[in-house]
Amino acid sequence: MATISSRQAFKDYCLRRLGFPVISINVDDDQVEDRIDDALQYYIDRHADGTQKIYVIRALTQTDIDNRYIDMSPSVTLDSSNNATEITGVTRIFPIQDSQATINMFDLRYQLRLNELYDFTSASYINYVLTQQHLRSLELMFTGEVPIRFNRHMHRLYIDWNWGTSEAPAGTIVVAECYSTLNVDAYPDVWNDRWLKEYATALIKRTWGINLKKFNNLPLPGGVTLNGDKIYDEASEEIRGLEERMESEFGAPLEFYMN
């Protein structure tokens, strides 16, 4: 069996599963395309393989400071392979500033580097690492993480800090840990996913049943009787089973949060 690697091949496969061309599938081409879009959207939203973790790196511009948010629209967001991708969630950010501009000679970190880490050949970095971890723990205890807000339909990453001040001046590098959708054009192997093929076929079958329900029990030449209700009920049961399998077998594991 050939591997399905395009939308058209995926569409033809789903129709063949329903009996085409041996029997006529009473579904419009636009309806088939819509059901494929529905199946793909459900797959991306629920399947563990429908999204990927990426890190988006941005340097704050004056426009970002004036807007007080970072634009995360697909047109300016790229994944690790430089493919346009849609961000579905942002978990945290890592602001990276120029140490020369943000640390003065009276800062504890500056003194630590000056007095204990001036020479890697004669000083141990173990104490430095432990001290940095201790300082980070104190920072999290008294300051906490920078609050962020993100909505996938707005494509805006709001960061609740002092925009344009020494905390977030123009040029500050922000690394955002994000989850993004898979670009099926860049990764066509998605079309060959077994669950996706079954789910899209069931959605098309249910639409077929809806179309035939208005002609239910209509006799045709040769003694054949249309039964759209049966097709609809079978498809609905298949969809229900596939969605239950998604939750129990293919869904992404829940993340644990501690306050």
Secondary structure, DSSP 4 states (H G I P E B T S, - for coil): -PPP-SHHHHHHHHHHHTTTTTS-----HHHHHHHHHHHHHHHHHHBGGGEEEEEEEEE--HHHHHHTSEE--TTT-B-TTS-B--EEEEEEEEEE--HHHH--TTSHHHHHHHHHSS-TTTS-SHHHHHHHHHHHHHHHHHT-PPPEEEETTTTEEEE-S-BTSTTB-TT-EEEEEEEEE--TTT-GGGGG-HHHHHHHHHHHHHHHHHHHHTTTT-EETTTEE--HHHHHHHHHHHHHHHHHHIIIIIBPPPPP---
